[in-house]
Amino acid sequence: MSQEERPLFLRKATGLVRAWSSFDAFIYAFFSVNIVTLGLYGYSFGAFWPSSNLIPAIIVSTFLIVFLVITYAMLISAMPRAGGDYVWQTRILGGLIGFVASINGWITCLWLWGPIYGNMVQVQIVAPLLLTLGYIDAALWWTTANGIFLGTFITCVFVSIIVGLGMRWYARIQKACFYVGVVGLVSFMIVLALGSQTAFRTAFDSFVQITFGYPNAYADTIALAVSEGYAHTPFEVSLMNFSAAGALIPLVAFYNLWPNWGATLYGEVKGASDYKRNLKQMMWANILAGVGGIAVLVLIFGTFGYEFYQTSNYAYWMQLYGGSAPPLPIYPHGPLLAGLVFNNPALTLWLIISMSFWFWGWAGTLFLSSTRAMFAMAFDRTLPAWVGHISTRFGAPVNTIIVMFGATMFLGTLYSYVPGVAVIFLDAVLAIAAMYFITCIAAAVFPYSRKKLFEASPIAKYKIGGVPVVTISGAITAVFLFYLLVLWAIDPAYGVNNPISAMYLGATYIGSAILYLAMKAYRKKQGIDINKIYGEIPSE
Amino acid sequence: MEDIPRRELPPEWGGIIPSQCFLEQAKKIAELADRSGIILRVMGGVAIRLHCTGFEDFAQKLARLGEGTQEFSDLDFMCYGRYRDKVKGFLKESFNYTRRKTTLSSAVSGRDIYFHPKMWWFTDIFFDELRVANHPIDFRGRLELDSPTITVTDLLLEKLQMWEVFGAKDIKDVMLLLRAHDVGEREEEIVNAKYAAKLLARDWGFYHTVTTNLKRITDLLQNSAKWANRHTLLRFLLDISEEEKADLVSKASKILDYADKESKSFGWKMRARIGTKQTWYNPVESEETGPAFGVWRLREVFPDEE
């Protein structure tokens, strides 16, 4: 039906408004898998699998994530409510499984992400900026524990403010960051396209010598990485090695597994019952992250040199695990290095600052989705009702932000200053993927376990050979996620199978199960039947 | 999905709450609120009835009085945001109304929902702005201009801003408002077409929706026989006299003239170039697009709260 045509004589009930447009939801999805903040950071670990190539890993994972996107777009359409995974899991699989998986995937696990975001402030924004401005000691100070703490604090304060301002303001800020960030990324790509490897090598050597007094830095970076175990495979050889690329998929997932990060927000997105709208938002984010990521990598490899790119990252990360300090002792941030090509500090500053908008536009993802999951739990009374209090001025669940801020800063402080605590953060990705896995199982059984609800939903008409598409896509995604979970669990190279971290997660799972059972019993005494609440989707 | 709890209605009502109950309650709430220092103004269908006293015969012709059916379903009020907390205490103490728990959607909608103690209706209180609208309307500085309802100009705009759900009931309301009021350049009991034109001159989308709706109403009146034959819901057009039609067409034309003559902003002109190729209105979620709002549900599930 065109917009000019409408049911002239049909009068519907008074409605509600939702704060976000489809475009806002797309930007959020795109930031959640953004090429700069998460992508460049994640790619830098690829050097630990030198025979594998990031490009085929991105292609294959982008394809597989299509099924994740289909699954989530369908569940959103069937139950477009604040809380996302929590609502679907509890309504389809029951309260205990849903609550435990969701509270860990969306809340307690996100407390662990604070220092990761803080680390990005450190290595992608402040340290390269200070270095460019000539404040070498200050830049190095930012690489210490104080820098991580401060980065975490800045992130948490910024995120609390923009999330606390409510969805309308969040959308405005996010949109501004998106536009500036895109201009920055295009500038970065143009600089890379115009630069040559020879010019970069000369500029890099000159910069490191002037800044740190280290000659022949380019060649020595490569030599250092080789001496510490890096075994180079030429780009052309690794590119064709698809089986080896499989090992990088769990690494690439660090940046591209999250186009559905807005799943908990769809109670606030216009037209969320429309499956195709939801699909487009997340699918474009997934595709652009894949295509854009490959384009950026190709340009980086061309200008910096594939071997240098791999070895500079390898040497940087090895230094943090006891290796020797590389000639460039800070994170080899792409915009910083690209700016060197034309030996123009103003250009370097522009690239670092404009590309930092990918961080500021994305940072809100640390709390925003979690606050809605927490709100949904409080709304169902499986968390205390005060947690879900909504500020009528801003339309934001302010108490959830306070909880997120307090817990994230507490753990961030421990991470920064208490030796040995950092290892508990290693499983931060795992708990989220585990929650996705449960959601996909819920999606697969949805048409059979909640037949009436499914049949009444807009997704009931999508079937292949009589089998609901949500079942097929849910099952495929569950297999994919299971593959990731197994690799993360058995291969120590990903750094997420630490036993102490696993014990921490185990404790949060057990603790949340106890919390659920206690809240259920408590509510029963108050005359509130949690099972009855889970019998239907939440009110708006 | 929603189980609406049984209402406690007197048996003699036969399951239909008399319109008079709505009208009296609305007036009483506005009056008592004034005495308590709170500005609450009635909106929506109830306000239109209150503002069109003396034109019941015309409303009867339009079949807008709801004989034998439920004419009104809820009460709507506009209020300033600074009274938000006072309103809760006022409605509780004076009318024993309870407020529905604030949700993300209701907060963003700038709307509080209150339950009648016997569940006869729910009452929407909007603050500062009507956001649940295809074209949100700002009421700041407007509520002092009339009582107990919002101004007739705002009542008319509240109806004419609708794009997605502008139906037969709304057409009748617009006709009733125009029949009962003159069109001019001030507020008291008159549609202030100058004010409306100024609003429309700032926003092309709003202009397009309002003028399109007015032109359609004009068309309905001028070709009433054709439309009445085509849609049973439009049979009421045949009961409107030629004199009444001429009056309505003339008033609608006057508003359209004001809207056309008002000088337009630069943004308006730029947006006009794009036209309807891009969505020009703010979509409002309905029961169909956001299934099961569950306005009533919370009270049943959480009986001990609020």
Interface residues (C-beta under 8 A of the other chain):
Chain A: Q3 E4 R6 P7 L8 F9 L10 R11 K12 A13 T14 G15 L16 V17 R18 A19 P80 A82 G166 M167 R168 G267 E268 K270 G271 A272 S273 D274 R372 F375 F379 R381 A385 H389 I390 S391 T392 R393 F394 G395 A396 P397 A456 Q526 G527 I528 K532 I533 E536 I537 P538 S539 E540
Chain B: M1 D74 G81 R84 K101 T102 T103 L104 S105 S106 A107 V108 S109 R111 D112 D124 F127 R131 V132 W163 E164 V165 F166 G167 A168 K169 D170 R216 H231 L233 L234 T276 T279 N282 P283 V284 E285 S286 E287 E288 T289 G290 P291 A292 F293 G294 V295 R297 L298 V301 F302 P303 D304 E305
